Protein backbone atom coordinates (compact mmCIF):
# COMPACT_ATOMS: atom_id res chain seq x y z
CA UNK A 1 0.00 0.00 0.00
CA UNK A 2 1.41 3.41 -0.97
CA UNK A 3 -0.45 5.44 1.65
CA UNK A 4 0.55 5.26 5.30
CA UNK A 5 -1.92 5.96 8.09
CA UNK A 6 -1.98 7.28 11.62
CA UNK A 7 -4.77 6.84 14.17
CA UNK A 8 -4.97 9.46 16.90
CA UNK A 9 -6.72 8.18 19.98
CA UNK A 10 -6.43 4.45 20.63
CA UNK A 11 -9.50 3.63 22.67
CA UNK A 12 -12.24 1.33 21.43
CA UNK A 13 -12.73 3.07 18.08
CA UNK A 14 -9.09 3.90 17.44
CA UNK A 15 -7.62 0.50 18.34
CA UNK A 16 -10.23 -1.21 16.19
CA UNK A 17 -9.63 1.07 13.22
CA UNK A 18 -5.85 0.80 13.49
CA UNK A 19 -5.83 -3.01 13.60
CA UNK A 20 -8.35 -3.34 10.78
CA UNK A 21 -6.56 -0.88 8.49
CA UNK A 22 -3.31 -2.71 9.16
CA UNK A 23 -4.98 -5.99 8.23
CA UNK A 24 -5.73 -4.47 4.81
CA UNK A 25 -1.98 -4.07 4.27
CA UNK A 26 -1.41 -0.48 5.39
CA UNK A 27 1.42 0.66 7.64
CA UNK A 28 -0.38 2.21 10.61
CA UNK A 29 0.87 4.06 13.67
CA UNK A 30 -1.47 4.59 16.61
CA UNK A 31 -0.89 7.63 18.83
CA UNK A 32 -2.31 8.08 22.31
CA UNK A 33 -1.42 10.18 25.36
CA UNK A 34 -1.81 7.26 27.80
CA UNK A 35 1.56 5.46 28.20
CA UNK A 36 0.03 2.39 29.85
CA UNK A 37 -2.51 1.95 27.08
CA UNK A 38 0.15 2.38 24.41
CA UNK A 39 2.42 -0.18 26.08
CA UNK A 40 -0.42 -2.68 26.33
CA UNK A 41 -1.43 -2.24 22.69
CA UNK A 42 2.18 -2.47 21.54
CA UNK A 43 2.44 -5.78 23.39
CA UNK A 44 -0.51 -7.05 21.35
CA UNK A 45 -3.17 -7.03 24.07
CA UNK A 46 -6.32 -4.96 24.50
CA UNK A 47 -7.38 -2.80 27.46
CA UNK A 48 -11.01 -3.75 26.73
CA UNK A 49 -12.95 -6.74 25.41
CA UNK A 50 -14.12 -7.07 21.81
CA UNK A 51 -14.59 -10.49 20.19
CA UNK A 52 -11.71 -11.37 17.84
CA UNK A 53 -9.98 -8.01 18.08
CA UNK A 54 -7.14 -8.99 20.40
CA UNK A 55 -6.14 -11.82 18.05
CA UNK A 56 -6.17 -9.44 15.08
CA UNK A 57 -4.26 -6.78 17.02
CA UNK A 58 -1.52 -9.22 18.07
CA UNK A 59 -1.24 -10.49 14.50
CA UNK A 60 -0.83 -7.01 13.05
CA UNK A 61 1.68 -5.83 15.67
CA UNK A 62 3.72 -8.96 15.04
CA UNK A 63 3.63 -8.29 11.28
CA UNK A 64 5.40 -4.96 11.83
CA UNK A 65 2.73 -2.99 9.99
CA UNK A 66 1.08 -1.76 13.20
CA UNK A 67 2.76 0.15 16.02
CA UNK A 68 1.74 2.44 18.86
CA UNK A 69 3.43 5.45 20.44
CA UNK A 70 2.85 8.47 22.67
CA UNK A 71 4.95 10.66 20.36
CA UNK A 72 2.76 12.80 18.11
CA UNK A 73 5.77 13.48 15.90
CA UNK A 74 5.29 9.95 14.54
CA UNK A 75 2.44 11.22 12.35
CA UNK A 76 4.95 13.22 10.28
CA UNK A 77 5.79 10.05 8.37
CA UNK A 78 2.17 9.25 7.49
CA UNK A 79 -0.26 10.57 4.88
CA UNK A 80 -3.78 10.16 6.27
CA UNK A 81 -4.60 10.81 9.92
CA UNK A 82 -7.75 9.38 11.52
CA UNK A 83 -8.93 11.20 14.66
CA UNK A 84 -10.71 8.67 16.91
CA UNK A 85 -10.81 10.34 20.32
CA UNK A 86 -13.82 10.43 22.63
CA UNK A 87 -16.49 13.11 22.83
CA UNK A 88 -18.09 12.52 26.26
CA UNK A 89 -21.04 14.46 27.58
CA UNK A 90 -20.01 17.71 29.23
CA UNK A 91 -19.98 17.70 33.01
CA UNK A 92 -22.09 20.85 33.19
CA UNK A 93 -24.73 20.13 30.53
CA UNK A 94 -26.00 17.96 27.68
CA UNK A 95 -23.53 19.14 25.04
CA UNK A 96 -20.58 17.07 23.84
CA UNK A 97 -17.17 17.86 25.28
CA UNK A 98 -14.91 18.57 22.29
CA UNK A 99 -11.73 19.02 24.31
CA UNK A 100 -10.14 15.80 23.09
CA UNK A 101 -11.01 16.35 19.44
CA UNK A 102 -9.63 19.87 19.40
CA UNK A 103 -6.51 18.81 21.29
CA UNK A 104 -5.87 15.91 18.92
CA UNK A 105 -6.06 18.05 15.79
CA UNK A 106 -3.90 20.76 17.38
CA UNK A 107 -1.31 18.17 18.46
CA UNK A 108 -0.81 16.71 14.98
CA UNK A 109 -1.09 19.97 13.01
CA UNK A 110 2.60 20.98 13.36
CA UNK A 111 3.73 17.64 11.92
CA UNK A 112 1.48 17.48 8.87
CA UNK A 113 3.28 17.29 5.55
CA UNK A 114 2.10 18.63 2.23
CA UNK A 115 -1.01 16.84 1.01
CA UNK A 116 -1.91 15.41 4.41
CA UNK A 117 -5.55 14.59 5.07
CA UNK A 118 -6.98 14.64 8.59
CA UNK A 119 -10.09 12.47 8.86
CA UNK A 120 -12.38 12.80 11.83
CA UNK A 121 -14.23 9.66 12.93
CA UNK A 122 -15.38 10.86 16.35
CA UNK A 123 -19.06 11.68 16.86
CA UNK A 124 -19.30 15.47 17.04
CA UNK A 125 -21.98 18.19 16.96
CA UNK A 126 -22.77 19.47 13.49
CA UNK A 127 -20.49 22.39 12.58
CA UNK A 128 -17.45 20.98 14.36
CA UNK A 129 -15.71 19.71 11.23
CA UNK A 130 -16.05 22.99 9.37
CA UNK A 131 -14.68 24.89 12.36
CA UNK A 132 -11.76 22.48 12.79
CA UNK A 133 -10.97 22.65 9.08
CA UNK A 134 -10.81 26.43 9.24
CA UNK A 135 -8.39 26.31 12.16
CA UNK A 136 -6.30 23.53 10.62
CA UNK A 137 -5.61 25.27 7.33
CA UNK A 138 -4.34 28.31 9.25
CA UNK A 139 -1.69 26.19 10.95
CA UNK A 140 -1.05 23.73 8.12
CA UNK A 141 -2.32 25.28 4.88
CA UNK A 142 -0.93 22.37 2.88
CA UNK A 143 -3.37 19.94 4.58
CA UNK A 144 -7.13 19.29 4.52
CA UNK A 145 -9.80 17.85 6.78
CA UNK A 146 -12.65 15.44 6.06
CA UNK A 147 -15.19 13.60 8.23
CA UNK A 148 -15.88 9.87 8.12
CA UNK A 149 -18.35 8.87 10.88
CA UNK A 150 -18.08 5.42 12.45
CA UNK A 151 -21.00 3.04 12.87
CA UNK A 152 -19.44 0.35 15.05
CA UNK A 153 -21.56 -2.01 17.10
CA UNK A 154 -19.78 -3.35 20.15
CA UNK A 155 -19.40 -7.08 19.64
CA UNK A 156 -19.22 -6.64 15.84
CA UNK A 157 -16.47 -4.03 15.52
CA UNK A 158 -14.22 -5.94 13.10
CA UNK A 159 -17.12 -6.81 10.81
CA UNK A 160 -18.46 -3.26 10.88
CA UNK A 161 -15.02 -1.86 9.98
CA UNK A 162 -14.00 -4.27 7.24
CA UNK A 163 -17.44 -5.05 5.77
CA UNK A 164 -19.58 -2.02 6.66
CA UNK A 165 -23.07 -1.56 5.27
CA UNK A 166 -22.01 1.87 3.97
CA UNK A 167 -19.13 4.33 3.99
CA UNK A 168 -20.04 7.96 4.55
CA UNK A 169 -17.48 10.70 3.91
CA UNK A 170 -17.87 14.41 4.40
CA UNK A 171 -15.48 16.31 2.17
CA UNK A 172 -14.97 19.84 0.89
CA UNK A 173 -13.35 18.92 -2.43
CA UNK A 174 -12.73 16.09 -4.90
CA UNK A 175 -9.13 15.53 -3.81
CA UNK A 176 -10.17 14.60 -0.26
CA UNK A 177 -12.75 12.18 -1.62
CA UNK A 178 -10.25 10.54 -3.96
CA UNK A 179 -7.79 10.08 -1.10
CA UNK A 180 -10.41 8.37 1.02
CA UNK A 181 -11.51 6.20 -1.90
CA UNK A 182 -7.90 5.07 -2.19
CA UNK A 183 -7.73 4.28 1.54
CA UNK A 184 -10.95 2.30 1.43
CA UNK A 185 -10.42 0.64 -1.96
CA UNK A 186 -10.22 -2.92 -0.53
CA UNK A 187 -13.57 -2.35 1.17
CA UNK A 188 -15.17 -0.59 -1.79
CA UNK A 189 -14.12 -3.48 -4.04
CA UNK A 190 -16.53 -5.64 -2.01
CA UNK A 191 -19.41 -3.50 -3.29
CA UNK A 192 -19.81 -1.35 -0.18
CA UNK A 193 -22.07 1.68 -0.85
CA UNK A 194 -20.16 4.99 -0.93
CA UNK A 195 -21.92 8.18 0.16
CA UNK A 196 -20.26 11.53 -0.41
CA UNK A 197 -21.65 14.34 1.70
CA UNK A 198 -20.69 17.83 2.76
CA UNK A 199 -19.13 18.20 6.20
CA UNK A 200 -22.32 19.13 8.11
CA UNK A 201 -24.34 16.28 6.62
CA UNK A 202 -21.66 13.71 7.43
CA UNK A 203 -21.76 14.80 11.07
CA UNK A 204 -25.55 14.65 11.14
CA UNK A 205 -25.68 11.13 9.69
CA UNK A 206 -24.25 9.54 12.83
CA UNK A 207 -26.37 11.39 15.38
CA UNK A 208 -29.47 10.99 13.21
CA UNK A 209 -28.89 7.23 13.00
CA UNK A 210 -28.40 6.92 16.76
CA UNK A 211 -31.45 9.07 17.43
CA UNK A 212 -33.59 6.87 15.20
CA UNK A 213 -32.39 3.70 16.94
CA UNK A 214 -33.00 5.25 20.34
CA UNK A 215 -36.49 6.24 19.21
CA UNK A 216 -37.30 2.72 18.07
CA UNK A 217 -36.08 1.17 21.33
CA UNK A 218 -38.00 3.66 23.45
CA UNK A 219 -41.10 3.23 21.29
CA UNK A 220 -41.33 -0.49 22.01
CA UNK A 221 -40.67 0.15 25.69
CA UNK A 222 -43.52 2.66 25.69
CA UNK A 223 -45.69 -0.03 24.09
CA UNK A 224 -44.61 -2.36 26.89
CA UNK A 225 -46.03 0.10 29.41
CA UNK A 226 -49.31 0.22 27.51
CA UNK A 227 -49.42 -3.58 27.22
CA UNK A 228 -49.02 -3.92 30.98
CA UNK A 229 -51.83 -1.44 31.56
CA UNK A 230 -54.11 -3.11 29.02
CA UNK A 231 -53.24 -6.75 29.72
CA UNK A 232 -51.43 -7.28 26.41
CA UNK A 233 -48.17 -8.97 25.43
CA UNK A 234 -45.49 -6.70 23.99
CA UNK A 235 -43.51 -9.61 22.51
CA UNK A 236 -46.46 -10.61 20.33
CA UNK A 237 -47.12 -6.97 19.47
CA UNK A 238 -43.48 -6.50 18.41
CA UNK A 239 -43.55 -9.64 16.31
CA UNK A 240 -46.72 -8.49 14.54
CA UNK A 241 -45.58 -4.97 13.67
CA UNK A 242 -42.09 -6.20 12.82
CA UNK A 243 -43.40 -8.04 9.77
CA UNK A 244 -44.25 -4.68 8.24
CA UNK A 245 -41.23 -3.91 5.99
CA UNK A 246 -41.66 -0.22 6.73
CA UNK A 247 -40.99 -0.97 10.40
CA UNK A 248 -38.83 -4.10 10.54
CA UNK A 249 -38.22 -6.30 13.57
CA UNK A 250 -34.81 -5.07 14.68
CA UNK A 251 -34.57 -3.00 17.87
CA UNK A 252 -38.09 -3.99 18.87
CA UNK A 253 -37.09 -5.98 21.95
CA UNK A 254 -38.84 -4.45 24.93
CA UNK A 255 -36.82 -4.33 28.12
CA UNK A 256 -34.75 -2.11 30.37
CA UNK A 257 -33.64 0.22 27.57
CA UNK A 258 -30.41 1.33 25.96
CA UNK A 259 -27.13 2.44 27.49
CA UNK A 260 -23.45 2.47 26.60
CA UNK A 261 -21.15 5.26 25.59
CA UNK A 262 -22.99 6.34 22.42
CA UNK A 263 -26.79 6.47 22.27
CA UNK A 264 -27.53 8.27 25.56
CA UNK A 265 -24.88 10.97 25.26
CA UNK A 266 -25.34 11.35 21.49
CA UNK A 267 -29.05 12.12 21.62
CA UNK A 268 -28.47 14.57 24.47
CA UNK A 269 -25.68 16.32 22.58
CA UNK A 270 -27.90 16.41 19.48
CA UNK A 271 -30.63 18.19 21.47
CA UNK A 272 -28.11 20.67 22.85
CA UNK A 273 -26.71 21.45 19.42
CA UNK A 274 -30.18 21.85 17.90
CA UNK A 275 -30.98 24.42 20.56
CA UNK A 276 -27.78 26.31 19.73
CA UNK A 277 -28.80 26.32 16.06
CA UNK A 278 -32.29 27.63 16.84
CA UNK A 279 -33.92 24.29 15.98
CA UNK A 280 -34.80 23.21 19.51
CA UNK A 281 -38.41 22.28 18.73
CA UNK A 282 -37.35 19.87 15.98
CA UNK A 283 -35.75 17.54 18.53
CA UNK A 284 -38.02 18.03 21.52
CA UNK A 285 -39.27 14.47 21.02
CA UNK A 286 -35.82 13.18 21.99
CA UNK A 287 -36.38 14.42 25.54
CA UNK A 288 -39.28 12.02 25.87
CA UNK A 289 -37.22 9.26 24.23
CA UNK A 290 -34.57 9.78 26.91
CA UNK A 291 -37.21 9.87 29.65
CA UNK A 292 -38.88 6.64 28.47
CA UNK A 293 -35.49 4.95 28.41
CA UNK A 294 -34.64 5.96 31.97
CA UNK A 295 -38.17 5.08 33.13
CA UNK A 296 -37.71 1.48 31.94
CA UNK A 297 -35.05 1.01 34.62
CA UNK A 298 -37.38 2.26 37.34
CA UNK A 299 -40.16 -0.03 36.11
CA UNK A 300 -37.96 -3.07 36.72
CA UNK A 301 -37.39 -1.93 40.29
CA UNK A 302 -41.16 -1.51 40.68
CA UNK A 303 -41.63 -5.13 39.59
CA UNK A 304 -38.99 -6.22 42.11
CA UNK A 305 -40.87 -4.37 44.88
CA UNK A 306 -44.10 -5.97 43.70
CA UNK A 307 -42.54 -9.43 44.04
CA UNK A 308 -40.73 -8.88 47.34
CA UNK A 309 -41.95 -5.86 49.29
CA UNK A 310 -41.96 -2.10 49.17
CA UNK A 311 -39.05 -2.08 51.58
CA UNK A 312 -36.20 -4.05 50.00
CA UNK A 313 -33.86 -4.16 52.99
CA UNK A 314 -32.51 -7.62 53.74
CA UNK A 315 -33.41 -9.36 50.50
CA UNK A 316 -30.74 -11.04 48.40
CA UNK A 317 -31.07 -10.27 44.70
CA UNK A 318 -28.98 -11.92 41.98
CA UNK A 319 -28.32 -9.71 38.96
CA UNK A 320 -27.32 -11.49 35.78
CA UNK A 321 -25.52 -8.93 33.65
CA UNK A 322 -23.49 -5.77 34.26
CA UNK A 323 -22.59 -4.59 30.76
CA UNK A 324 -24.97 -2.50 28.68
CA UNK A 325 -25.05 -5.24 26.01
CA UNK A 326 -23.60 -8.73 25.49
CA UNK A 327 -20.21 -9.45 23.85
CA UNK A 328 -18.69 -6.38 25.48
CA UNK A 329 -17.14 -5.32 28.78
CA UNK A 330 -18.57 -1.80 28.49
CA UNK A 331 -20.49 -0.70 31.58
CA UNK A 332 -20.86 2.97 30.64
CA UNK A 333 -24.42 4.09 31.41
CA UNK A 334 -25.37 0.41 31.71
CA UNK A 335 -29.06 -0.03 32.62
CA UNK A 336 -28.21 -3.36 34.29
CA UNK A 337 -25.55 -1.89 36.55
CA UNK A 338 -27.67 1.17 37.30
CA UNK A 339 -30.54 -1.07 38.44
CA UNK A 340 -28.17 -3.15 40.58
CA UNK A 341 -26.81 0.00 42.24
CA UNK A 342 -30.30 1.35 42.94
CA UNK A 343 -31.40 -1.92 44.52
CA UNK A 344 -28.26 -1.94 46.65
CA UNK A 345 -28.96 1.64 47.73
CA UNK A 346 -32.47 0.54 48.72
CA UNK A 347 -30.97 -1.95 51.17
CA UNK A 348 -30.90 -5.18 49.20
CA UNK A 349 -27.92 -7.52 49.18
CA UNK A 350 -27.10 -7.47 45.47
CA UNK A 351 -24.77 -9.98 43.85
CA UNK A 352 -23.79 -9.31 40.22
CA UNK A 353 -22.48 -11.74 37.63
CA UNK A 354 -21.25 -10.92 34.12
CA UNK A 355 -19.09 -12.97 31.72
CA UNK A 356 -16.80 -10.04 30.83
CA UNK A 357 -17.84 -6.96 32.77
CA UNK A 358 -17.07 -7.75 36.42
CA UNK A 359 -13.82 -5.79 36.68
CA UNK A 360 -15.08 -2.66 34.87
CA UNK A 361 -18.23 -2.83 37.00
CA UNK A 362 -16.23 -3.25 40.20
CA UNK A 363 -14.24 -0.10 39.38
CA UNK A 364 -17.44 1.86 38.94
CA UNK A 365 -19.43 0.37 41.85
CA UNK A 366 -16.97 -1.20 44.33
CA UNK A 367 -19.69 -1.43 46.98
CA UNK A 368 -21.60 -4.10 45.03
CA UNK A 369 -20.80 -7.80 45.47
CA UNK A 370 -19.63 -9.70 42.39
CA UNK A 371 -19.69 -13.42 41.68
CA UNK A 372 -17.41 -15.34 39.34
CA UNK A 373 -20.09 -17.89 38.44
CA UNK A 374 -23.82 -17.89 37.83
CA UNK A 375 -24.31 -20.46 40.58
CA UNK A 376 -22.47 -18.30 43.12
CA UNK A 377 -24.58 -15.28 42.13
CA UNK A 378 -27.97 -16.99 42.53
CA UNK A 379 -27.17 -19.04 45.64
CA UNK A 380 -29.65 -18.18 48.39
CA UNK A 381 -31.30 -15.41 46.38
CA UNK A 382 -34.85 -14.21 46.95
CA UNK A 383 -35.12 -13.08 43.34
CA UNK A 384 -33.10 -13.33 40.12
CA UNK A 385 -32.88 -10.47 37.62
CA UNK A 386 -31.86 -11.13 34.00
CA UNK A 387 -30.59 -7.76 32.75
CA UNK A 388 -28.04 -8.35 29.96
CA UNK A 389 -28.83 -10.82 27.20
CA UNK A 390 -25.63 -12.87 27.25
CA UNK A 391 -25.81 -16.25 25.53
CA UNK A 392 -24.71 -17.87 28.80
CA UNK A 393 -27.90 -16.73 30.51
CA UNK A 394 -30.18 -18.00 27.76
CA UNK A 395 -28.52 -21.40 28.17
CA UNK A 396 -29.20 -21.67 31.92
CA UNK A 397 -31.11 -24.80 32.92
CA UNK A 398 -33.75 -23.47 35.35
CA UNK A 399 -34.08 -26.91 36.90
CA UNK A 400 -30.40 -26.96 37.87
CA UNK A 401 -30.32 -23.61 39.64
CA UNK A 402 -33.73 -24.08 41.27
CA UNK A 403 -32.10 -25.93 44.16
CA UNK A 404 -29.68 -23.04 44.76
CA UNK A 405 -32.13 -20.18 45.23
CA UNK A 406 -34.29 -19.34 48.23
CA UNK A 407 -37.27 -18.36 46.08
CA UNK A 408 -37.84 -19.39 42.46
CA UNK A 409 -38.66 -15.94 41.10
CA UNK A 410 -37.05 -14.47 37.99
CA UNK A 411 -37.64 -11.18 36.22
CA UNK A 412 -36.55 -11.14 32.59
CA UNK A 413 -35.57 -7.54 31.94
CA UNK A 414 -34.70 -8.29 28.31
CA UNK A 415 -37.59 -10.53 27.19
CA UNK A 416 -35.07 -13.07 25.92
CA UNK A 417 -35.55 -16.12 28.15
CA UNK A 418 -37.85 -19.05 27.40
CA UNK A 419 -40.81 -18.25 29.65
CA UNK A 420 -42.46 -21.65 29.26
CA UNK A 421 -39.23 -23.48 30.11
CA UNK A 422 -38.77 -21.52 33.34
CA UNK A 423 -42.39 -21.91 34.39
CA UNK A 424 -42.28 -25.63 33.71
CA UNK A 425 -39.35 -25.80 36.15
CA UNK A 426 -41.56 -24.21 38.82
CA UNK A 427 -40.34 -20.61 38.58
CA UNK A 428 -42.46 -17.51 38.83
CA UNK A 429 -41.59 -15.65 35.67
CA UNK A 430 -42.10 -11.91 35.12
CA UNK A 431 -41.14 -9.72 32.17
CA UNK A 432 -41.78 -6.13 31.14
CA UNK A 433 -44.77 -5.70 28.85
CA UNK A 434 -46.24 -9.12 29.60
CA UNK A 435 -49.00 -9.46 32.18
CA UNK A 436 -49.66 -13.21 32.18
N, C-alpha and C positions, 0 to 999 in steps of 0.2 A: 504494500500500500504506500503510495507517495505521500499522502497527508499524515501528519502526526497530530495527536490529540492530547489535550490536558483536561482534567476534570477537577474543578475547584469545589471543595466540599465533599467529603467522603463518608457521609452518613448512609442511610438506607438507599436513597436515590443515587447518590454519587458512586458508591461502591458497586452498585448493580450496573450502572451505566459504564463505568470503567472496565469492569470484568467482561461485560458483553461486547463492548467495542473492541477490546483486545482479542476476544475470541473470533472476531471477524478478520483479524490479521493486522490490525492497526497497532502501532507503538503508542502506548498511553501512559501518561504520568498523572497520578492522583495527588492533589495538594490539599492539605488540611492543617489547621492550626493546632490540633490536639496531638502531641507527640506520642501518647500511649496508643491512640487509635491508629496512627500511622505505623507504629512499630508492629502492632497486631496484624494489620492488613499486609504489611510487607512480609510478615512471616507466613502468610497464606491462610490466616484464620479471620473469622468475622466477629465483630463486637455485638452482633444481633443474630437472630435466627431467620433464615429464609430458605425454603427447600431447594436443594441443589446448588445454591450459590457458593457455599464455601468450597465445594469440590471444584467448581469452575474457577473461582478466585485462585485457589492453590495451583491449579493447572496453568493459569495464565502468568502468575508470578514466576513459576518455575520455567516457563518458556522464555522469559526475559523480555517479553513485549510489554509487560505491565509492572510498574513500580510506583511507590508512594513516597512522599517527602513532605516536610514542613517548609521547605524553601520555595517561596513563590518565584524566585528567579528561574526555576526549572521550566516555567512556561515559555521562556524566551526561545527555547528550541522547538516549540510546537506551533502548529498552524491554526488549529481550531480549538477554542476554549469553552468547555461546557460549564456553566455555573449551576451548581446543584445544592446550594445551601438552603437551610430552613427559613421559613417565614412564619414564625409562631404568632399567636394572637398577642397583641399588646397587653401589658400588665394593667394599663389604665383605661382600657376600652375594648371595643370589638374589632378595631382595625388591625391589619397585619403589621407586624414589626419588620421593617425592611432593613434593619441595621446590618444583618449578615450579607444580604444581597449587595447593598451599596459598598460595604467594606471589601467584599470579594472582588468586585469590578475595579475598585480603586487600587487594590493590592496588585492586580495583574497588569493594570494599565501601563506602568513604566517599562514593562518588559515586552510589550507587544511589538512584533516586527511588522514590516510593511506587508499589507494584505491579510493581516490577522482577522479572524472572525470570532467574536465573542457571542456565545449562544446561551441564552438563559433558558433553564428548564424548571426553575423554581416557580411555584404558584404565587403570583403577585397581583395586586390590584391593577385594574386597567389604567393605563397611562404611565406605569412604571417604566416599561421598556423604552418608550419614546424619550422620557426624561433621562434615563441612563445613557441612551445613545447620544443625546445632546452633550452630556458631560464627558462621555468617553472620547468623542471626536475632538474635544478641546485639548485633552491630554495627549491622545494618540490619534492624530488626524489621518494616519495611514491605515487605521483599522475601521471595523464596522461592527454593528451589533444586530442580532436577530433573536427571535424567541421561538422556542420549540417545546411546548408544554408536554409534561409527562402524564401518562394515564396508567400508572402501575397499580396493580392489585396485589396487596401483600399475600404471599402464598403462590403467586403466579408471576413474579417479577421478571424472571428470565424469559418466559414465554412472551410477556407483554413488551419486552424490549426488543427481542429478536424477531418475533412474528406478531407485530402489533396489528390491530384492526384498522388503523389509519396513522398517518404521519402528518401532523399539522405544523407548518412553519410560518412564522410572522416575519416578513422581510420588508426592507425599504427599497430594494433594487434587485435586478436580475442576477447580479454577480453573487450576492449572498445566497440566493436560491440555488444557483448552480453549484456553489461550494457545498451546500447541505445535501444536494442531490448526489454529489460525489461521495460524501461521507456515508450516506445511507444506501448507496447503490446495491450492496448485497441484499438488503432488505427490500428495496424497491423491485429488484429482479424476481422476487417471489410473488409479485402482483399486488403489493400493499398499496392501498389508495393514498395519493399524495394531495394534500390540500394546502395551497398557497393562500395566505391571508396577509392583511396589513398587521402592524404591530398590535393595535388595540384589540382587533378581533381575535388574534391568537391568544391573548391574555384572557379574553372573555370565554373562549371555548372551554377551558378547564373549569372555571368556576360555574359556568352554566351547566356543564355536565354533572358536576357534583351536586349542584342545587336541584337538578332534575331527579337524580338518584335519591337524594334526601327527601324530596317531596313524595316520591313513590313509596319509600319505606314508611314515612309518617302517615301517608294516606291509608295504607293497610292497617297500621296500628290504630288509626282513628276508627276504621271499620271494625276492628276488634272490640273497641269500647262500645260501639253501637250493638254489635252482636251479643255482647254480654248483657247489655240492657234489654235487648229484645228476645233473648233466648236462642240466638242463632249460632252458627259455627263458622268462624272466619276462615278456617282451612278449606272448607267446601266453597265458600264465597270466592276466595282467592283462586281456587282451581277453575271455577266457572268463568270469572272475568278474564283469567289469564289466557283462555282459548281465543279471545278476541285479538287478532293480529295487531290491532291498533294499540293494544295495552300490553300484551305479552306477559309471561308468567315469572320473569325474573324480578327479584327484589319485591316480591309480594309475600314474603314470609313474616307473618305477624309475630311480634315478640317484644323484647326489651329495648329495641331501637339500635341506632347506629352510634359508633364512637370512633376512636382512633385519632390519628394526627391530622386528618385531612377534612372530612366532611363537616364536623362541627365548626372548626375554626374558619374553614373556607366560606361557609354560608354566612357566618357572622361578619367576616371581612368584606364579603360582597355587599351586604346590607350597609355597612359603614361607608364603603366607597360610593354606592349609589346615592347615599345622602349627601356626600361631598359634591357629587355631580349634579345635584338638584333633581334626582330621579328616585327619591326616597319611596314614594307611593308605589312605584313599579315592583318593589321587592318587599312590600309590607307582609305579603303572605309568608315569607320565609321566617318571620318572627313566630308565627303560629306553628310552622313546621318544626322549629327548634323547640317550642313549648311542648308540642305533642311528643317529641322524642324524649324529652326529659321526664314527661309525665308517665311514660311507659315504665320507667324505673320505679317510680313511686307506686304504680299499680301492682307491681310484683310484691312489694313490701306489704301492701294492703291485703293481698291474697295470703301472705305468710301470717299476718295478724288474724285473718279470718280462720286459718287452720289451727293456730296455736292459741293466742290470746292477744288482747290489745296491748298488754304489757309483755314485752318479749324477754325480760330479764330471766336468766337461768336456763333458757332453752339452748340446746346444742343444734346448730344448723350447719349442714355440709353444703358447701358451694362448689359445684363442678364447673370450673372455668374461671380464669382471671383475665385472659387477653380479650381484646375487643372483637376478635374473630379467630377462627382456627387457622392452623398452619402459619403461625406468627408468634413472636414473643412480645408483641407491642401491647402495652397496657395503658397507653395514653388515652385519657377520657374513656376508659373502658366501662360500659354499663355494668358488666358483671362485677368488676372490682368496686365500683361505686356502690352497688347494692350491698355487697359484702361489708363494706365499711359502714354503711348506714345501719345495717343490722347489728353490727358490733357496737356502734355508738348507742344503740337502743338497749344494750345490755345482754344481747345474745352471745353465746360462745360460738364463734364462727371459725370453721376450719375450711381452708381453701385448697383445692387441688387444681393443677393445670399441667399438661404435658410439657410445655415449654416456657411458661410465663411465671414460674414461682419466684425466681430471683429478681426479675424486674418488678414484680408485685411487692416483694418483700422490701425492696428499696423505697417504694412509694408508701406502703402501709406496713411498717415493721411491727405494729401492734396487733396485726392479725396473726392467726396461727395457720401454718401451711403444712400440708401432708404430701409425702412423696408418692403415695399410692392412693388409688380410689378407695380401696378397702379401709385404709387408715383414716381417710377423710370422713367416711360415712359411719364408722364404728360408733355406736351409741347415740346416733343422731335422732333428734325428734322430727326432723324434716330435711329432705334433700332438695336442693335447688339446682336445676340444670340451666346454666347461663351462657355457655359458649359451646357451639355445636361441633366439638371435636369428634372425629370418627371413633375415638376410643370410648366416648360416652354412649354413642349410638349402639356400640357393640356390647354394652354391659348386659349380663344376664340378671334380670331382676330377681330370679329365684335364688341366685348365689349370694347376693348381698342382703337379701331379706333377713337372714339370720344375724346380720351384723348390726342392724339399726334398732333403735328403741321403738320407733313408730314407722310403719310403712306408708309414708306420705311423700310424694314427689311433686314438685311444681316444675313443669317444662316451660322455661322462659323463652324457648326458641321454637316451639312447635315442631320439633324434629324427632322426638322419640315415638316408638310404637305404642300408642295408648292401650290398644287391646292386649298386647303382650304384657305390659306392666299390670294391668288390671287382672289379668288371668293369674298372675303371680300373687295376687292378694293386696296390691298396692292401691292406695287412694291416689288418683292421678288428676292433677289440675293443670290447665294451660290457659294462657291469655286468649280471649276471644272465643272460648268454647265453654258452654254452660253445663253440658251433660257430664 
